[in-house]
Amino acid sequence: MTSPARIFKNSTWLIQALLFFKNHFAIILGLGLIAAFGRATQLGAFGQVSSTFHAILEFTIQSARIAIFVYTLGLTNVRQGISRLKRLFTSGKTWKENWIIARTKLKLEWKSLLMSMFIYLLIAVVINKLIDYATYQTCLYYKLKTNEIISDKASEWVIILFFKNLSVIPFTLVFNALFLLWITNKTTASLKN
């Protein structure tokens, strides 16, 4: 029988996601800031925006998120990340090989998979609770409005989605990209980065 300590030790997917996020925090944070400011602007943090500018911001936000995912999938090499995505969806041979590897990995490491997902969910819940606390239980929203940092008509969602785009959304993208690498046995290099 496998002990909980051993399952946690073997939760390489989660551990690698945390290490990758920590080791590449500046780049992930930079891309997250682009998405965060874009979303805050869309929500009227700095006043109303036109529908054209709203669409441009949406493109920018989604591009920043895709960049985080591809950056992680390529283990910091964006070209390799794009290449992996392309091969995954266009090469039948690659799809078949990865499916065989994934099935075998799931059979052998299903406990580790469940543990990684459970711990990830705990992390996400804690981050979301902290964001809610900062928004609703502190004077942050009031101070941002009274100091005219955000528009007087902006809602609390400006703060909530700003912080989510800096924290839980980028971490989820890293976590999901590394899941694809972990499930196909391509994550060994991520610990060295």
N, C-alpha and C positions, 0 to 999 in steps of 0.2 A: 504494500500500500504506500502511496506517496503522501508525505507529510505536507502541511500547508507551507512550511518554510522552504521546502524543496520546490514546490510549485511556484512560489514567488521567485525563488532563485532562477528557475527555468522560464520565467515570464519574459523571455528575451525580447519579444515584440514591444511590450510596454517599456522595458528598460531602455531599449534602443531608441524608442520614440522620445523618452525623457532626455536621454543623452544627446540625441540629435538636436532637440529643441534647445537644450542648454548650450551646446557647442556652437550653434549657429544662430544664437539669440538675436544678434544685431541685424542680420539680414532678414530673419523672420519678423522681427519687430518693425523694421523699416517698411516691409511690404504690408504688415498689419496696420501701420500708421496710415499708409495710403488708403487702404480700405476703410479705416476708422474715420478719417477726415472726410472721405467721400460720402460715407453713409450719414455722418452728422450733417454735412452740407445738404444732402438730399432731404433730410428731415427738417430742414429750416433752421439749423443752429445759427446761421449767419444771415438769415432772412430768406425770403421766397426765392426759388430758382425756376427758371423757365423749363418747359418740357424738354427742349433740346439739350439744355445743360444737365437736366436730370438723367437723360439717356446717356450722355457722355460720362457722367459720374458712375452710372451703373456699369458701363463697359470698363471703366477704370477699376472699380471695386472687384468685379469678377476677374479681370486680368491679374490683379494683385493676388487674389486667392489661387488662381490657376498657377501663377508663378511659384507660390509657396509649395503647392502640390508637386509640380514638375521638378522644382529644385530639390525637393526631398526624394522624389522617386529616382532621380538621377544621382542621388547621394552627393549633392552640390554641383553636379554637372547638368546644366539645363538641357543641353543637346542630348545627353544620354537619357534623361528623363523623358524627353519628347520621343526619342527613338524607342524606348521601352513601351510607351503608350501606343505608339504606332504599330509596333510588332504585336502587341497584345490584341489589338482589334483588327489587324489586317492579315496576319500570318496564321493560317490554320494549323500549321505544324507547331508553331510556338504556343498557340492556344492549347493544343492537345498535350504537349509536353508539360506545360504549366499546370494543367488540370490534373494530370497524373501525379505530379509532385505535390500539389495542394491536397489531393485526397489522401495521399500517404501521410503527409504532415498532420492533417486533421485527425487521422486515426491514431497517430502516435502521441500527439501533443494537445489533445482536446482539453485537458485539464488546464494546461498552461494558457490556452486560448481563452477559456472562460475566466480564468483568474485575471488575465490582462484586461479583458473587457470590463470586468467588475471593478477593478481598480481605476481604470479610465473613467468609468461612470461616476465613481466617488470623487475623483478629481474634478470632473466637469460640474457635478452638483455643488461642490465646495466653491469653485470659482463663481458659478452663477449666484450662489447665496451671497458671496462677498460683494458682487456687483449690485445685487438688489439692496444689500445693506448700505453700500456707499450711496446709492441713489435715493433710497427712501428713508433711511434712518440717520442720515447726516445732513448737514446744511449745504452740501456741495451744490445741489441744484439751485438753491436760493442764492448762494454766493456767486455762482456763474452768471445768474441773471442780474443780480444787483450790481455786479462789477462790469456788466455789459460785455462779458466774454461770449455769451450766447444770446441770441435774440430773446426778447421778452415773450414772444409767442411760441418759443420752442418747448416741446414736451420733455418729460423725463426719458423718453425713448432715445433722445439724442445721447444722453449719458450712458444708458444701458447698452445701446448698440455700439457706441464708441469703445467701451471697455470690452465688450464681447469680441469685437474685431481685433483687439490687441491681445486677447488671451485665449479664450476657449475655441474660437473659430480657427485660428492658426494651429493650435495644438491638435485639434481634430483633423485638420488637413495633413499634418505631419504623421499623426497616428494612423490614418487611413493609407497614406502612401507607404509607410513602413509595413503595414499589414500586407500589402501586395508583395512587397519584397520578402517579408518573413515567410509568408505562405508558399513562396516559390524558391525558398532557400537562397536568396540573394542579398541578405543583410549583413554578412560578415564584415564588409568594408565600412559599414556605418559606424561601428564602434571605434574605428581608427580616426575618423574625421572629427 
